[in-house]
Amino acid sequence: MVSADAGPEPGWVRVSAQIVAAIDALCRWSGYLVAWATLGTVLLCFATVYLRYVMGAGLIWLQESYIWTHVVVIVLGAGYTMMSGGFVRVDVLYSRWSVRRRALSDMVMTLLLLVPFLAIFGSAVWTFWSASYASDEGSLNPGGMGNYWILKATLLGFILLVALQGTAFVLRGLMVLAGYERHALHHGGHGADQTT
C-alpha cells in the first residue's frame, strides 16, 4: 500500500482529484440551488394558501408553481445528497468499515447498480422529455403552468448530477485503493461533504 505521505502524487491521481473536485463543486452548487428552491416552495405554498383561504382568490399557476419548485428540490438535490452520504445505506455495517472498504463498496455498487439504473432510466426519461418538448405540453388545468418540458428536464439534470457523482465515487475509489486515502469521501453526518 502506498502511503499518503510517500511524496508527490502520480499524475493520474492529481487529474482524478481535480475532476472529483470539479464534480463536487457542481454538486455543492446544486445543493445551494435546492436550499433556495426549498425556501421558494415554502413561500409559494404559503402564498397559495393565504390567497385561497384568506383572500378568496385561487390561482392555479401559483398552486402549480410550488409543485415545480418541490420537484426541483427532490430531483436536483440528488447529486448533493449522494456526495454528502445522505442516501439510505446499511450504516450498521458501512460505518464500521475501513476507509478502503467503504471506497471499494461505493465504487462497486456504483458500477453494478447505479450505472445500469441510469442507463435504463435515462433512456425512458429522454423519451418522456422529448415527447413533452415536441408537443409543448402544458398544464391540463385552465390557467395552469405551460412548458411542462422545462419541469421534465429536471429529470435530465438528475441523471447528469447523479452520473457525475457516480464518476466521482469511482475515481475516489481508485485513488483510495491505490493508497491515497486523503481523497476518500467521509460520509457520516453534518459536514460530510468536507474531505480531510
Summary of the structure (lengths in Angstrom):
residues: 196
radius of gyration: 20.7
end to end distance: 19.4
largest distance: 70.4
contacts: 551
relative contact order: 0.17
helix: 71%
strand: 0%
